[in-house]
């Protein structure tokens, strides 16, 4: 393999840099095996050699041939690294997210392929850190969903009637001031749904600031808890949740402006994406890319698992367009002749 040039700092440089397949493979090999010892995914032996003609490694012990994609979110994908890596660069560096339609146009793939690629990359952005937030911490919740005023009749029939957050998904946010944010989708805004997440993610004894929601009333037993009543004011000395309000505005700008419609069972993937960009907001584009690319290792997302709702083993039902098309085909006359029947024999 050829020696790689200087690492890119912009999207244009990244596209040129990863266009060379040898450079892309060498880069991913350094991420996949940072100690320089290529390990076989089957027998875990380090006795493997690189076959330059097919751009694969072959284990001398078990004779298995494997590529640099094995053991990553790229595994079993026919898409080359020359498209995967620029796609990842665009995802982590687009402040308002990037739609699958835009990725499809930019990379020359179909929209469905781009949609699947983006969800696989979002999986790599999930933060499984067990480190708890400390110091001054803000806790708040928001509602994500369409406005009933803008829904058509069919959408209204599927949606619960009511005002405010009725029928919308609930997102809980925990923010360490001048630090990182954790965003999770929760089933309700009741105490049993919210308090557990605070205990799991915030160090006891920290200063916790919330709004006046009654679900947070019992936080004072483990934290220095203070609440702000938004019906009276939004800031009182150091008590406010404006840091999370900033994150909510970025999240909703991304969903409304770029992704437009998000299924509730996919919402956590978009939360992981937005939280990653927010947490690495002070990093350069190249630094954000390098931090995120490490997350592709050891993760896998198949298409069947992606389109199946959590807890269900059944495929989702046909969409509205497919149902209408099936009914239309059943109503068609013979010969498709504008409702005319064929002449008798």
C-alpha positions as CSV (number, residue, x, y, z in Angstrom):
1,X,0.0,0.0,0.0
2,X,1.1,3.5,-0.7
3,X,2.1,6.0,1.9
4,X,-0.9,8.2,2.8
5,X,-0.8,12.0,2.4
6,X,-1.5,14.5,5.2
7,X,-4.8,13.9,6.9
8,X,-7.7,16.2,5.6
9,X,-9.2,19.1,7.4
10,X,-12.2,19.9,5.2
11,X,-14.9,17.8,3.4
12,X,-13.3,18.5,0.0
13,X,-9.9,17.2,1.2
14,X,-11.6,14.2,2.8
15,X,-13.3,13.2,-0.4
16,X,-10.0,13.3,-2.3
17,X,-8.2,11.6,0.6
18,X,-10.5,8.6,0.8
19,X,-11.0,8.3,-2.9
20,X,-7.8,6.2,-3.0
21,X,-8.9,2.8,-1.8
22,X,-5.4,1.9,-0.5
23,X,-5.4,5.0,1.7
24,X,-8.9,4.2,3.0
25,X,-8.0,0.7,3.9
26,X,-4.8,1.8,5.5
27,X,-6.7,4.4,7.6
28,X,-9.4,1.9,8.7
29,X,-6.7,-0.7,9.5
30,X,-5.0,1.8,11.8
31,X,-8.4,2.4,13.5
32,X,-9.3,-1.3,13.6
33,X,-6.0,-2.6,14.9
34,X,-4.2,0.4,16.5
35,X,-1.3,-1.8,17.7
36,X,-0.5,-2.7,14.1
37,X,-1.2,-6.4,14.6
38,X,-4.0,-7.6,12.3
39,X,-6.1,-10.2,14.1
40,X,-8.2,-12.8,12.4
41,X,-11.9,-12.4,13.4
42,X,-12.4,-16.2,13.5
43,X,-9.4,-17.6,15.4
44,X,-8.0,-14.3,16.7
45,X,-4.6,-15.2,15.4
46,X,-2.2,-12.4,14.4
47,X,-0.6,-14.5,11.8
48,X,-2.2,-12.9,8.8
49,X,-0.8,-11.4,5.5
50,X,-2.3,-8.7,3.2
51,X,-3.2,-9.7,-0.3
52,X,-2.9,-6.5,-2.3
53,X,-4.6,-7.8,-5.4
54,X,-8.0,-8.4,-3.6
55,X,-7.4,-5.9,-0.8
56,X,-8.0,-8.5,1.9
57,X,-6.1,-10.3,4.6
58,X,-5.7,-14.0,4.8
59,X,-5.1,-15.9,8.1
60,X,-2.3,-18.4,7.8
61,X,-3.7,-20.5,10.5
62,X,-7.4,-20.9,9.7
63,X,-7.1,-19.8,6.0
64,X,-10.0,-17.2,6.4
65,X,-10.0,-14.2,4.1
66,X,-11.4,-11.0,5.6
67,X,-11.5,-7.3,4.9
68,X,-11.0,-4.3,7.1
69,X,-14.9,-4.0,7.3
70,X,-15.3,-7.2,9.3
71,X,-16.2,-6.4,12.9
72,X,-17.5,-2.9,12.1
73,X,-20.8,-1.3,11.1
74,X,-19.5,-1.5,7.5
75,X,-19.5,-5.4,7.5
76,X,-21.3,-7.1,4.6
77,X,-21.8,-3.8,2.8
78,X,-21.1,-3.6,-1.0
79,X,-20.5,0.1,-0.6
80,X,-16.8,1.0,-0.7
81,X,-14.9,2.9,2.0
82,X,-14.5,5.7,-0.5
83,X,-18.2,6.4,0.1
84,X,-18.7,5.3,3.7
85,X,-16.0,7.6,5.1
86,X,-17.1,10.8,3.4
87,X,-20.7,10.0,4.4
88,X,-19.5,9.7,8.0
89,X,-17.6,13.0,7.7
90,X,-20.8,14.8,6.5
91,X,-22.9,13.3,9.3
92,X,-20.8,14.3,12.2
93,X,-20.1,17.8,10.9
94,X,-23.5,18.9,9.6
95,X,-24.8,21.0,12.5
96,X,-28.5,20.5,11.4
97,X,-28.0,16.9,10.3
98,X,-27.9,15.6,6.7
99,X,-30.8,14.0,4.9
100,X,-30.7,10.7,3.1
101,X,-31.8,12.4,-0.1
102,X,-28.8,14.8,0.1
103,X,-26.4,11.9,0.8
104,X,-27.8,9.9,-2.1
105,X,-27.2,12.8,-4.5
106,X,-23.7,13.5,-3.2
107,X,-22.5,9.8,-3.2
108,X,-24.4,8.5,-6.2
109,X,-26.4,5.9,-4.3
110,X,-30.2,5.4,-3.9
111,X,-32.1,7.1,-1.2
112,X,-32.9,3.8,0.6
113,X,-29.2,2.9,0.6
114,X,-28.3,6.3,2.0
115,X,-31.0,6.0,4.7
116,X,-29.6,2.6,5.8
117,X,-26.0,4.0,5.7
118,X,-26.9,6.9,8.0
119,X,-28.6,4.7,10.5
120,X,-25.6,2.4,10.7
121,X,-23.4,5.3,11.2
122,X,-25.7,6.7,14.0
123,X,-25.2,3.4,15.8
124,X,-21.5,4.2,16.0
125,X,-22.2,7.5,17.7
126,X,-24.0,6.0,20.7
127,X,-22.2,6.9,23.9
128,X,-22.1,3.9,26.3
129,X,-20.0,5.8,28.9
130,X,-20.5,4.9,32.5
131,X,-19.0,8.2,33.7
132,X,-21.6,10.2,35.5
133,X,-22.2,13.9,35.2
134,X,-21.1,16.1,38.1
135,X,-21.0,19.7,39.2
136,X,-23.9,21.9,38.0
137,X,-26.4,19.8,36.1
138,X,-29.6,20.8,34.3
139,X,-32.5,18.3,33.8
140,X,-35.4,19.0,31.5
141,X,-37.8,17.2,29.1
142,X,-39.4,18.2,25.8
143,X,-42.0,16.8,23.4
144,X,-41.2,15.8,19.8
145,X,-44.0,15.4,17.3
146,X,-46.0,17.1,14.6
147,X,-48.6,19.8,15.2
148,X,-52.2,18.6,14.9
149,X,-53.1,21.8,13.1
150,X,-50.9,20.7,10.2
151,X,-52.1,17.0,10.0
152,X,-54.5,15.7,7.4
153,X,-57.6,13.7,8.4
154,X,-55.8,10.3,8.2
155,X,-53.0,11.4,10.4
156,X,-55.4,12.9,12.9
157,X,-57.3,9.5,13.1
158,X,-54.0,7.8,14.1
159,X,-53.1,10.5,16.7
160,X,-54.5,11.1,20.2
161,X,-56.5,14.2,20.4
162,X,-55.5,16.9,22.9
163,X,-53.3,19.9,23.5
164,X,-49.6,20.3,24.3
165,X,-47.7,17.0,24.4
166,X,-50.6,14.7,23.8
167,X,-49.6,12.0,21.2
168,X,-46.0,13.2,21.0
169,X,-42.8,11.4,21.9
170,X,-41.1,12.6,25.2
171,X,-37.4,13.2,25.3
172,X,-35.4,13.7,28.6
173,X,-32.2,15.7,28.6
174,X,-29.4,15.9,31.3
175,X,-26.8,18.5,30.7
176,X,-23.6,19.1,32.7
177,X,-22.9,22.8,32.3
178,X,-19.8,23.5,30.2
179,X,-19.8,19.7,29.6
180,X,-21.7,17.0,27.8
181,X,-25.4,16.2,27.3
182,X,-27.3,13.0,27.6
183,X,-30.6,12.7,25.7
184,X,-33.0,9.8,26.0
185,X,-36.5,8.9,24.8
186,X,-38.7,8.1,27.8
187,X,-42.2,6.6,27.9
188,X,-43.8,9.3,30.1
189,X,-43.0,12.4,32.1
190,X,-44.0,10.8,35.3
191,X,-41.7,10.5,38.3
192,X,-40.9,6.8,37.9
193,X,-39.7,7.4,34.3
194,X,-37.5,10.5,35.0
195,X,-36.0,10.0,38.4
196,X,-34.3,6.7,37.5
197,X,-32.4,8.3,34.6
198,X,-31.2,11.1,36.9
199,X,-29.9,8.6,39.4
200,X,-28.2,6.6,36.7
201,X,-26.4,9.5,35.0
202,X,-25.8,12.1,37.7
203,X,-23.3,11.8,40.6
204,X,-25.0,12.1,44.0
205,X,-24.4,15.4,45.7
206,X,-24.3,17.4,42.4
207,X,-26.3,20.6,42.0
208,X,-29.4,19.8,39.9
209,X,-31.5,22.5,38.3
210,X,-35.0,21.6,36.9
211,X,-38.2,23.3,36.1
212,X,-41.2,23.1,38.5
213,X,-42.5,19.8,37.2
214,X,-43.8,17.7,40.2
215,X,-41.9,14.6,39.0
216,X,-38.6,16.1,40.2
217,X,-39.8,16.9,43.7
218,X,-37.9,14.1,45.4
219,X,-34.5,14.9,44.0
220,X,-33.5,16.9,47.0
221,X,-32.8,13.6,49.0
222,X,-29.7,12.8,46.8
223,X,-28.9,16.2,45.2
224,X,-28.7,19.9,45.8
225,X,-32.0,20.4,43.9
226,X,-33.4,23.8,42.9
227,X,-36.3,24.4,40.6
228,X,-37.3,27.4,38.4
229,X,-41.0,28.2,37.8
230,X,-41.3,29.1,34.1
231,X,-44.7,30.6,34.7
232,X,-42.9,33.3,36.8
233,X,-39.4,33.7,35.3
234,X,-36.8,31.7,33.3
235,X,-33.7,32.7,35.2
236,X,-33.2,33.3,38.9
237,X,-29.5,33.8,39.9
238,X,-27.8,30.5,38.8
239,X,-31.1,28.5,38.6
240,X,-32.2,27.9,35.0
241,X,-32.4,25.3,32.3
242,X,-31.3,27.5,29.4
243,X,-28.4,25.2,28.5
244,X,-30.9,22.4,27.7
245,X,-33.2,24.8,26.0
246,X,-30.4,25.6,23.6
247,X,-29.9,21.9,22.9
248,X,-33.7,21.4,22.4
249,X,-33.6,24.2,19.8
250,X,-30.8,22.5,17.9
251,X,-32.6,19.1,18.1
252,X,-35.9,20.4,16.8
253,X,-34.3,22.5,14.1
254,X,-32.6,19.3,12.9
255,X,-35.8,17.2,13.0
256,X,-38.2,19.8,11.6
257,X,-35.8,21.3,9.0
258,X,-33.8,18.3,7.8
259,X,-35.4,15.0,8.8
260,X,-39.0,16.3,8.7
261,X,-40.6,13.0,9.9
262,X,-39.1,10.6,12.4
263,X,-40.7,7.4,13.6
264,X,-40.9,7.2,17.4
265,X,-39.0,3.9,17.5
266,X,-36.1,5.5,15.5
267,X,-36.0,8.7,17.6
268,X,-33.2,7.5,19.9
269,X,-30.9,7.2,16.9
270,X,-31.4,10.8,16.0
271,X,-30.9,11.8,19.7
272,X,-27.5,10.0,19.7
273,X,-26.5,11.8,16.6
274,X,-27.4,15.3,17.9
275,X,-25.9,14.6,21.3
276,X,-22.6,13.6,19.8
277,X,-22.3,16.7,17.7
278,X,-23.2,18.9,20.7
279,X,-20.7,17.1,23.0
280,X,-17.9,17.6,20.4
281,X,-18.9,21.1,19.5
282,X,-15.5,22.6,20.4
283,X,-13.6,20.1,18.3
284,X,-12.6,20.6,14.7
285,X,-14.2,18.8,11.8
286,X,-11.3,16.4,11.5
287,X,-11.2,15.9,15.2
288,X,-14.9,15.1,15.4
289,X,-14.5,12.6,12.6
290,X,-11.6,10.8,14.3
291,X,-13.4,10.7,17.6
292,X,-16.6,9.3,16.0
293,X,-15.0,6.8,13.7
294,X,-13.6,4.7,16.6
295,X,-17.3,3.9,17.4
296,X,-17.8,1.8,14.3
297,X,-15.7,-1.1,15.8
298,X,-17.6,-4.0,17.3
299,X,-21.1,-2.9,16.2
300,X,-23.5,-4.3,13.7
301,X,-27.0,-3.2,12.4
302,X,-28.8,-5.4,9.9
303,X,-31.6,-4.0,7.7
304,X,-34.2,-6.4,9.2
305,X,-33.3,-5.2,12.8
306,X,-33.5,-1.6,11.7
307,X,-37.0,-1.7,10.2
308,X,-38.5,-3.9,12.9
309,X,-39.9,-2.2,15.9
310,X,-38.2,-3.0,19.3
311,X,-39.8,-6.0,21.0
312,X,-41.5,-7.2,17.8
313,X,-40.4,-10.0,15.5
314,X,-42.8,-9.0,12.7
315,X,-42.0,-6.8,9.7
316,X,-43.9,-3.5,9.6
317,X,-47.1,-3.4,7.6
318,X,-47.2,-2.0,4.1
319,X,-47.2,1.8,3.9
320,X,-50.2,3.8,2.8
321,X,-48.9,4.1,-0.8
322,X,-48.5,0.4,-1.2
323,X,-51.9,-0.3,0.2
324,X,-53.5,2.2,-2.3
325,X,-51.5,0.7,-5.1
326,X,-52.7,-2.9,-4.3
327,X,-56.4,-1.7,-4.2
328,X,-55.9,0.2,-7.5
329,X,-54.5,-2.9,-9.2
330,X,-57.6,-4.9,-8.0
331,X,-60.0,-2.3,-9.5
332,X,-58.3,-2.3,-12.9
333,X,-60.4,-3.5,-15.9
334,X,-59.0,-6.1,-18.3
335,X,-56.6,-4.7,-20.9
336,X,-56.3,-1.5,-18.7
337,X,-58.5,0.2,-21.3
338,X,-60.0,3.1,-19.4
339,X,-62.8,0.9,-18.0
340,X,-63.6,-0.7,-21.4
341,X,-64.3,-4.4,-21.6
342,X,-62.8,-6.5,-24.4
343,X,-64.9,-7.2,-27.5
344,X,-66.7,-10.5,-27.4
345,X,-65.2,-13.3,-29.4
